[in-house]
Amino acid sequence: MDLILWRHAEAEDGVPDLARRLTAKGHGQAEKMGAWLKERLPEDVLVLCSPAERCQQTASALTKDFTTLKELAPGASHEILLNAAQWPRRNGSVVLVSHQPTLGELAAFLLCGEASGWNVKKGAIYWLRRRDNESQAFLRAALSPEMV
């Protein structure tokens, strides 16, 4: 199973939090990363997205065919994200478009066994993989939009 953790791109400040939209720079970040992912992901990838507008816009740079889950909203725990992705039971690839600090905690938990406060840069991905007979994930890629 592949699990791609994608933090939303740069967003405007403001309230309400769920209505914050991407900035012009954020749209560029999302487009770059979306194009990079499109070249590498299988066609049957499952994309799960926070209801926050900035996440919706980020996910749209990859596909219009994504599922919005209120459980992925800001403040979710890394356990909730794992359950949403059905890690490690699901076959195939899953992209989670969500928020800090949860994505950083999830990456640290899967790679190190402890949900410490790793930082995932805006618009960046952590691509994790778990082989069938292995209990721990390994890092396949960690990229920021500036690197693609």
MOPEJO-V620505 format. One record per pair of residues at least 24 apart in sequence whose C-alpha atoms are under 8 Angstrom apart, sorted by the first residue. I is the first residue (numbers start at 0). J is the second residue. Records with the same first field share a line. If there is no record, write none. Layout:
I->J / J
This chain:
0->86 / 87 / 89 / 90 / 91 / 92 / 93 / 128 / 129 / 130 / 131
1->91 / 92 / 93 / 126 / 127 / 128 / 129
2->84 / 92 / 93 / 94 / 95 / 126 / 127 / 128
3->92 / 93 / 94 / 95 / 124 / 125 / 126 / 127
4->94 / 95 / 96 / 97 / 102 / 106 / 124 / 125 / 126 / 127
5->94 / 95 / 96 / 97 / 102 / 122 / 123 / 124 / 125
6->54 / 96 / 97 / 98 / 99 / 102 / 119 / 120 / 121 / 122 / 123 / 124
7->53 / 54 / 57 / 96 / 97 / 98 / 121 / 122 / 123
8->53 / 54 / 57 / 121 / 122 / 123
9->121 / 122
10->53
16->51
17->50 / 51 / 52 / 53
18->51 / 52 / 53
19->51 / 52 / 53
20->52 / 53 / 56
21->53 / 56 / 57
25->122
26->56 / 57
28->122 / 144 / 145
29->56 / 57 / 58 / 60 / 122 / 144
30->57 / 60 / 61
31->144 / 147
32->60 / 61 / 122 / 123 / 143 / 144 / 147
33->57 / 58 / 60 / 61
34->60 / 61
35->147
36->61
37->61
40->92
41->92
43->91 / 92
44->91 / 92 / 93 / 94
45->92 / 93 / 94
46->93 / 94 / 95 / 96
47->83 / 84 / 93 / 94 / 95 / 96
48->95 / 96 / 97
49->73 / 96 / 97
54->96 / 97
57->96 / 122
58->96
71->97
72->97 / 98
73->97 / 98 / 99
74->101
75->101
76->101
77->101 / 102 / 104 / 105 / 114
78->105
80->105
81->105
87->129
109->135 / 136
110->135 / 136 / 137 / 138
